[in-house]
Amino acid sequence: MRKIRYSGPRPMISQYGIEFKEGKEDKYVYLMISIQILKAIDKDFTENKHYSYDLGTKRISDEDILNTMLRYEPSLTDSVEAEALTYEKKLNQEMEDIKNQKALSEIEKDVWIKNLEIMKDYRVQRAINKIFYIHSIYEIVEVIKREKIKEIDTPFYEKYWHVLKSIEGTINSQKGSLRANIAVENKNGAIKTILRISGQM
């Protein structure tokens, strides 16, 4: 079974070496936040269809993240496995394509392929984390619809913004009248990122 665990930033791999792209973080760092939001909003809201994310929210273990997601998607591990295998085939094809590049010397091809082989597990883990993250966003959107949640706010930090942007994009890409938009506002003396949802639930 594929596991959730931190991998690292996006690697830039070539015949010249391996570098890591600043700002292209592993989705693992956002998955923790998305699961915290998922667990918090999936409850019986009464009058106020609003959720405010607290910085003091307890950290969730990798095992708890997986178990939480499996409650929503019992067949999730099969889906992740299938998507991970597809990604591995893509990586293998990438190496085959390099072998066929006529502009490269044999030494350059060998070095590039060796660098890709070294980073293969690392890249697969990044892909697995991204797959889990995308599924977590879909699960959040389903809870938003079911519970008719109108607003989620979080501290104004990049990681929280990223997760709310993912939720916003997923809602706005779906059919129907449901729409989401993000705003940054001062609420009770604190700067907040606010996701507001409108339209027919």
Backbone as numpy.savetxt, mean C-alpha at the origin, in Angstrom:
# Nx Ny Nz CAx CAy CAz Cx Cy Cz
3.36 -19.70 2.50 2.53 -18.51 2.50 3.40 -17.26 2.50
3.03 -16.29 1.68 3.78 -15.04 1.60 3.58 -14.23 2.88
4.66 -13.65 3.38 4.60 -12.91 4.64 4.70 -11.40 4.40
4.17 -10.68 5.37 4.31 -9.22 5.40 5.54 -8.91 6.23
6.48 -8.19 5.66 7.63 -7.72 6.43 8.29 -6.58 5.65
8.95 -5.71 6.37 9.56 -4.54 5.75 10.67 -4.96 4.79
10.69 -4.32 3.61 11.75 -4.57 2.64 12.67 -3.36 2.55
12.17 -2.24 2.01 13.00 -1.04 1.90 12.60 -0.21 0.70
13.31 0.90 0.47 12.98 1.78 -0.66 13.24 1.12 -2.01
12.70 1.72 -3.06 12.80 1.13 -4.40 14.26 1.09 -4.86
14.73 -0.08 -5.31 16.10 -0.16 -5.82 16.17 0.22 -7.29
17.23 0.88 -7.67 17.51 1.22 -9.07 18.68 0.33 -9.48
18.42 -0.64 -10.35 19.40 -1.69 -10.66 19.84 -1.59 -12.12
21.15 -1.65 -12.33 21.70 -1.60 -13.68 23.01 -2.36 -13.72
23.68 -2.28 -14.87 24.99 -2.91 -15.00 26.06 -2.15 -14.21
25.69 -0.96 -13.71 26.64 -0.14 -12.96 26.55 -0.33 -11.46
25.48 -0.98 -11.00 25.34 -1.20 -9.57 23.90 -1.11 -9.10
23.75 -0.97 -7.80 22.42 -0.90 -7.17 22.35 0.36 -6.32
21.34 1.18 -6.58 21.08 2.37 -5.77 19.64 2.32 -5.28
19.33 3.15 -4.30 17.98 3.17 -3.76 17.38 4.56 -3.94
16.16 4.57 -4.49 15.51 5.83 -4.85 14.87 6.47 -3.62
15.36 7.65 -3.31 14.83 8.39 -2.17 13.38 8.80 -2.43
12.54 8.63 -1.43 11.14 9.01 -1.57 10.24 7.92 -2.09
10.82 6.78 -2.54 10.01 5.66 -3.03 10.01 4.56 -1.98
9.30 4.85 -0.90 9.31 3.97 0.26 8.50 2.69 0.01
8.86 1.66 0.76 8.15 0.39 0.75 6.71 0.62 1.25
5.71 0.04 0.59 4.31 0.20 1.00 4.05 -0.34 2.40
4.97 -1.13 2.90 4.85 -1.65 4.27 4.62 -0.52 5.27
5.30 0.61 5.10 5.20 1.71 6.07 3.81 2.34 6.07
3.09 2.20 4.95 1.73 2.73 4.86 0.70 1.67 5.26
1.05 0.41 5.10 0.14 -0.69 5.43 -0.23 -0.66 6.91
0.74 -0.38 7.77 0.49 -0.29 9.21 -0.62 0.72 9.49
-0.54 1.88 8.86 -1.52 2.95 9.08 -2.88 2.55 8.51
-2.88 1.97 7.30 -4.16 1.61 6.68 -4.90 0.56 7.53
-4.17 -0.38 8.12 -4.81 -1.40 8.96 -5.33 -0.78 10.26
-4.59 0.16 10.82 -5.07 0.84 12.03 -6.37 1.58 11.73
-6.43 2.24 10.58 -7.66 2.93 10.19 -8.78 1.93 9.96
-8.49 0.84 9.27 -9.49 -0.19 8.99 -10.10 -0.71 10.29
-9.26 -1.06 11.25 -9.75 -1.61 12.51 -10.57 -0.58 13.28
-10.18 0.68 13.19 -10.86 1.72 13.96 -12.23 2.09 13.38
-12.34 2.10 12.05 -13.61 2.53 11.45 -14.64 1.42 11.38
-14.21 0.16 11.52 -15.15 -0.95 11.38 -15.83 -1.22 12.72
-16.73 -0.32 13.06 -17.53 -0.48 14.27 -18.85 0.23 14.05
-19.71 0.13 15.01 -21.05 0.68 14.84 -21.07 2.18 15.12
-20.91 2.98 14.07 -21.05 4.42 14.21 -22.53 4.75 14.38
-22.84 5.66 15.28 -24.25 6.00 15.51 -24.62 7.29 14.79
-24.39 8.43 15.42 -24.79 9.69 14.79 -23.65 10.33 13.99
-22.47 10.36 14.59 -21.36 11.07 13.96 -20.54 10.12 13.09
-20.72 10.20 11.78 -20.02 9.31 10.85 -18.62 9.86 10.55
-17.82 9.91 11.59 -16.52 10.59 11.51 -15.51 9.79 12.32
-14.29 9.71 11.78 -13.22 9.02 12.50 -11.99 9.89 12.53
-11.41 10.05 13.71 -10.19 10.83 13.87 -9.06 9.91 14.31
-7.99 9.89 13.54 -6.84 9.01 13.81 -5.96 9.64 14.88
-5.66 8.87 15.90 -4.87 9.34 17.03 -3.43 8.84 16.90
-2.47 9.76 17.10 -1.05 9.38 17.01 -0.68 8.31 18.04
-1.47 8.20 19.10 -1.18 7.23 20.13 -1.71 5.84 19.83
-2.27 5.66 18.64 -2.81 4.36 18.26 -1.72 3.29 18.35
-2.06 2.17 18.95 -1.08 1.11 19.20 -0.56 0.50 17.90
0.74 0.25 17.88 1.38 -0.39 16.73 0.85 -1.82 16.58
0.68 -2.25 15.33 0.13 -3.57 15.05 1.24 -4.47 14.51
1.30 -5.71 14.99 2.33 -6.64 14.51 2.01 -7.10 13.09
3.02 -7.62 12.41 2.82 -8.13 11.04 1.79 -9.26 11.04
1.82 -10.10 12.06 0.88 -11.21 12.16 -0.55 -10.69 12.34
-0.70 -9.65 13.15 -2.02 -9.08 13.38 -2.55 -8.40 12.12
-1.65 -7.77 11.35 -2.05 -7.17 10.08 -2.64 -8.25 9.17
-1.93 -9.36 9.04 -2.39 -10.45 8.18 -3.72 -11.02 8.67
-3.81 -11.29 9.98 -5.03 -11.87 10.54 -6.22 -10.92 10.36
-5.98 -9.63 10.52 -7.04 -8.64 10.32 -7.56 -8.70 8.88
-6.64 -8.73 7.93 -7.02 -8.74 6.53 -7.73 -10.03 6.14
-7.31 -11.14 6.73 -7.94 -12.42 6.41 -9.39 -12.49 6.89
-9.71 -11.69 7.90 -11.11 -11.64 8.36 -12.01 -11.01 7.29
-11.43 -10.12 6.49 -12.19 -9.47 5.43 -12.12 -10.26 4.13
-10.97 -10.85 3.87 -10.76 -11.62 2.64 -10.16 -12.98 2.99
-10.98 -13.96 3.29 -10.45 -15.28 3.67 -9.55 -15.91 2.60
-9.77 -15.55 1.33 -8.95 -16.12 0.26 -7.78 -15.21 -0.13
-7.47 -14.25 0.73 -6.43 -13.25 0.42 -5.08 -13.88 0.12
-4.69 -14.89 0.91 -3.36 -15.49 0.70 -3.24 -16.10 -0.69
-4.34 -16.67 -1.20 -4.32 -17.22 -2.56 -4.16 -16.12 -3.60
-4.85 -15.00 -3.38 -4.74 -13.86 -4.30 -3.34 -13.29 -4.30
-2.77 -13.13 -3.10 -1.41 -12.59 -2.98 -0.41 -13.52 -3.65
-0.56 -14.82 -3.43 0.35 -15.79 -4.04 0.31 -15.70 -5.56
-0.90 -15.62 -6.12 -1.05 -15.54 -7.58 -0.41 -14.27 -8.12
-0.65 -13.14 -7.44 -0.08 -11.86 -7.89 1.44 -11.84 -7.73
1.94 -12.45 -6.66 3.40 -12.52 -6.45 4.08 -13.37 -7.51
3.45 -14.48 -7.89 4.01 -15.34 -8.95 4.05 -14.61 -10.29
3.01 -13.83 -10.55 2.99 -13.02 -11.78 4.14 -12.02 -11.77
4.38 -11.42 -10.61 5.48 -10.45 -10.50 6.84 -11.14 -10.68
7.00 -12.33 -10.13 8.25 -13.07 -10.28 8.52 -13.41 -11.75
7.46 -13.75 -12.48 7.61 -14.00 -13.92 8.08 -12.75 -14.64
7.56 -11.62 -14.22 7.98 -10.34 -14.81 9.47 -10.10 -14.56
9.94 -10.41 -13.36 11.37 -10.24 -13.05 12.24 -11.19 -13.88
11.76 -12.41 -14.05 12.50 -13.37 -14.88 12.56 -12.91 -16.32
11.47 -12.34 -16.81 11.44 -11.82 -18.18 12.39 -10.64 -18.33
12.48 -9.84 -17.28 13.40 -8.70 -17.29 14.83 -9.17 -17.51
15.22 -10.26 -16.87 16.56 -10.80 -17.04 16.77 -11.36 -18.45
15.74 -12.00 -18.98 15.82 -12.52 -20.35 15.99 -11.38 -21.35
15.27 -10.29 -21.12 15.37 -9.13 -22.02 16.78 -8.55 -22.02
17.42 -8.55 -20.86 18.79 -8.03 -20.78 19.75 -8.92 -21.57
19.54 -10.22 -21.51 20.39 -11.15 -22.26 20.34 -10.87 -23.76
19.22 -10.36 -24.22 19.02 -10.11 -25.65 19.37 -8.70 -26.11
19.88 -7.87 -25.19 20.24 -6.50 -25.56 21.58 -6.50 -26.31
21.51 -6.10 -27.54 22.72 -6.11 -28.38 23.69 -4.98 -28.05
23.19 -3.91 -27.43 24.04 -2.76 -27.13 24.96 -2.99 -25.93
24.74 -4.07 -25.21 25.54 -4.36 -24.02 26.58 -5.43 -24.30
27.72 -5.30 -23.61 28.74 -6.35 -23.70 28.31 -7.52 -22.82
28.96 -8.67 -23.01 28.61 -9.84 -22.20 28.88 -9.59 -20.72
29.95 -8.86 -20.44 30.28 -8.55 -19.03 29.18 -7.68 -18.43
28.74 -6.66 -19.19 27.67 -5.77 -18.70 26.38 -6.55 -18.44
26.05 -7.44 -19.36 24.85 -8.28 -19.18 24.97 -9.13 -17.92
26.13 -9.77 -17.75 26.33 -10.64 -16.59 26.22 -9.86 -15.28
26.83 -8.68 -15.24 26.80 -7.86 -14.01 25.37 -7.42 -13.71
24.66 -6.96 -14.74 23.29 -6.48 -14.56 22.38 -7.62 -14.06
22.51 -8.78 -14.70 21.68 -9.93 -14.30 22.03 -10.37 -12.88
23.31 -10.36 -12.55 23.73 -10.73 -11.19 23.14 -9.76 -10.17
23.14 -8.48 -10.48 22.55 -7.47 -9.58 21.04 -7.71 -9.41
20.37 -8.07 -10.50 18.94 -8.36 -10.43 18.68 -9.60 -9.58
19.53 -10.61 -9.73 19.37 -11.83 -8.93 19.56 -11.54 -7.44
20.57 -10.71 -7.13 20.83 -10.34 -5.73 19.61 -9.67 -5.10
18.94 -8.82 -5.89 17.83 -8.02 -5.37 16.46 -8.65 -5.60
16.42 -9.85 -6.14 15.13 -10.44 -6.50 14.21 -10.61 -5.29
14.69 -11.24 -4.23 13.84 -11.45 -3.04 13.38 -10.11 -2.45
14.28 -9.16 -2.44 13.98 -7.81 -1.93 12.83 -7.19 -2.72
12.91 -7.27 -4.04 11.89 -6.68 -4.91 10.56 -7.43 -4.81
10.63 -8.73 -4.68 9.40 -9.53 -4.53 8.70 -9.15 -3.23
9.49 -8.97 -2.16 8.88 -8.59 -0.88 8.22 -7.22 -0.97
8.86 -6.30 -1.67 8.24 -4.98 -1.88 6.91 -5.14 -2.61
6.89 -5.99 -3.62 5.66 -6.22 -4.38 4.58 -6.84 -3.51
4.96 -7.80 -2.67 4.00 -8.43 -1.76 3.40 -7.39 -0.82
4.25 -6.54 -0.26 3.76 -5.49 0.64 2.78 -4.55 -0.08
3.09 -4.25 -1.33 2.21 -3.38 -2.12 0.86 -4.06 -2.37
0.90 -5.35 -2.67 -0.34 -6.10 -2.91 -1.22 -6.07 -1.66
-0.61 -6.35 -0.49 -1.37 -6.31 0.76 -1.93 -4.90 1.00
-1.12 -3.89 0.72 -1.56 -2.50 0.93 -2.77 -2.17 0.06
-2.71 -2.52 -1.21 -3.83 -2.25 -2.13 -5.10 -2.94 -1.64
-4.96 -4.19 -1.20 -6.13 -4.91 -0.68 -6.67 -4.22 0.58
-5.79 -3.71 1.42 -6.25 -3.04 2.65 -7.05 -1.79 2.32
-6.64 -1.08 1.27 -7.37 0.13 0.86 -8.77 -0.24 0.36
-8.86 -1.30 -0.43 -10.17 -1.75 -0.89 -11.07 -2.15 0.29
-10.47 -2.77 1.29 -11.25 -3.16 2.47 -11.75 -1.95 3.23
-10.90 -0.91 3.35 -11.32 0.34 4.00 -12.50 0.95 3.26
-12.42 1.00 1.94 -13.49 1.59 1.14 -14.80 0.83 1.34
-14.73 -0.49 1.42 -15.95 -1.28 1.64 -16.57 -0.97 3.00
-15.73 -0.78 4.03 -16.24 -0.43 5.35 -16.84 0.98 5.33
-16.18 1.91 4.64 -16.71 3.28 4.51 -18.13 3.23 3.92
-18.31 2.42 2.89 -19.64 2.30 2.27 -20.65 1.68 3.23
-20.22 0.59 3.87 -21.14 -0.13 4.75 -21.55 0.69 5.96
-20.58 1.38 6.57 -20.85 2.16 7.77 -21.27 3.61 7.47
-21.28 3.94 6.15 -21.68 5.29 5.73 -20.85 6.38 6.42
-19.54 6.15 6.41 -18.61 7.09 7.05 -18.44 8.31 6.14
-18.54 9.48 6.75 -18.49 10.73 5.98 -17.14 11.45 6.09
-16.37 11.11 7.13 -15.12 11.86 7.32 -14.10 11.04 8.11
-12.86 11.10 7.66 -11.73 10.52 8.39 -10.66 11.61 8.46
-10.15 11.86 9.66 -9.05 12.82 9.72 -7.85 12.21 10.45
-6.67 12.65 10.02 -5.41 12.14 10.56 -4.47 13.32 10.79
-3.38 13.10 11.53 -2.37 14.17 11.65 -1.82 14.53 10.27
-1.36 15.75 10.13 -0.84 16.23 8.85 0.63 15.81 8.69
0.80 14.50 8.36 2.12 13.95 8.07 2.05 13.18 6.76
3.20 13.04 6.11 3.25 12.46 4.76 2.64 11.07 4.70
2.95 10.21 5.68 2.48 8.82 5.62 0.96 8.75 5.71
0.36 9.56 6.58 -1.10 9.57 6.71 -1.74 10.15 5.44
-1.12 11.20 4.93 -1.60 11.82 3.68 -1.62 10.77 2.56
-0.56 10.01 2.47 -0.43 8.98 1.42 -1.59 7.98 1.50
-1.89 7.51 2.70 -2.97 6.52 2.87 -4.32 7.13 2.51
-4.58 8.36 2.98 -5.86 9.00 2.65 -5.97 9.27 1.15
-4.84 9.60 0.51 -4.86 9.80 -0.96 -5.19 8.49 -1.67
-4.69 7.39 -1.16 -5.01 6.08 -1.75 -6.50 5.77 -1.62
-7.06 6.07 -0.44 -8.49 5.85 -0.23 -9.30 6.75 -1.16
-8.91 8.01 -1.24 -9.59 8.98 -2.11 -9.57 8.50 -3.56
-8.41 8.09 -4.04 -8.28 7.65 -5.43 -9.11 6.42 -5.72
-9.15 5.49 -4.77 -9.94 4.27 -4.97 -11.43 4.58 -5.02
-11.90 5.42 -4.12 -13.32 5.80 -4.12 -13.69 6.50 -5.42
-12.86 7.45 -5.84 -13.18 8.24 -7.03 -13.05 7.47 -8.33
-12.35 6.35 -8.30 -12.19 5.53 -9.51 -13.33 4.54 -9.70
-14.14 4.37 -8.67 -15.23 3.39 -8.75 -16.49 4.01 -9.34
-17.32 3.14 -9.88 -18.59 3.59 -10.44 -19.53 4.00 -9.31
-20.48 4.88 -9.63 -21.44 5.33 -8.63 -21.22 6.79 -8.28
-22.05 7.28 -7.37 -22.02 8.71 -7.04 -21.10 9.03 -5.88
-20.55 8.01 -5.24 -19.68 8.25 -4.09 -18.41 8.97 -4.52
-18.08 10.05 -3.81 -16.89 10.83 -4.12 -16.15 11.18 -2.84
-14.84 11.35 -2.97 -14.02 11.71 -1.81 -13.09 12.85 -2.18
-12.79 13.69 -1.20 -11.78 14.73 -1.43 -11.03 15.00 -0.14
-9.76 15.39 -0.31 -8.87 15.64 0.83 -8.68 17.13 1.01
-8.66 17.54 2.28 -8.37 18.93 2.62 -7.42 18.94 3.81
-6.67 20.02 3.94 -5.80 20.23 5.11 -6.38 21.41 5.88
-6.72 21.18 7.14 -7.39 22.21 7.92 -6.87 22.24 9.35
-7.10 23.37 10.00 -6.78 23.52 11.42 -8.02 23.14 12.22
-7.90 22.06 12.99 -9.02 21.61 13.82 -8.60 21.64 15.28
-9.23 22.53 16.03 -8.94 22.66 17.47 -7.45 22.87 17.74
-6.84 23.71 16.90 -5.44 24.06 17.11 -4.43 23.08 16.54
-4.91 22.04 15.85 -4.00 21.05 15.25 -4.25 20.98 13.75
-3.15 20.90 12.97 -3.29 20.76 11.53 -3.63 19.31 11.20
-4.73 19.12 10.47 -5.22 17.79 10.16 -5.36 17.60 8.66
-5.14 16.36 8.22 -5.51 15.96 6.85 -6.87 15.31 6.97
-7.83 15.83 6.20 -9.22 15.37 6.32 -9.71 14.78 5.00
-10.22 13.56 5.08 -10.85 12.92 3.92 -12.36 13.01 4.13
-13.05 13.67 3.20 -14.51 13.77 3.29 -15.13 12.96 2.15
-16.17 12.22 2.52 -16.85 11.36 1.55 -18.29 11.85 1.38
-18.70 12.00 0.14 -20.05 12.47 -0.15 -20.69 11.59 -1.21
-22.00 11.74 -1.39 -22.71 10.97 -2.41 -23.47 9.81 -1.81
-24.10 9.06 -2.66 -24.95 7.94 -2.23 -24.10 6.77 -1.79
-24.29 6.34 -0.56 -23.54 5.20 -0.02 -24.18 3.89 -0.47
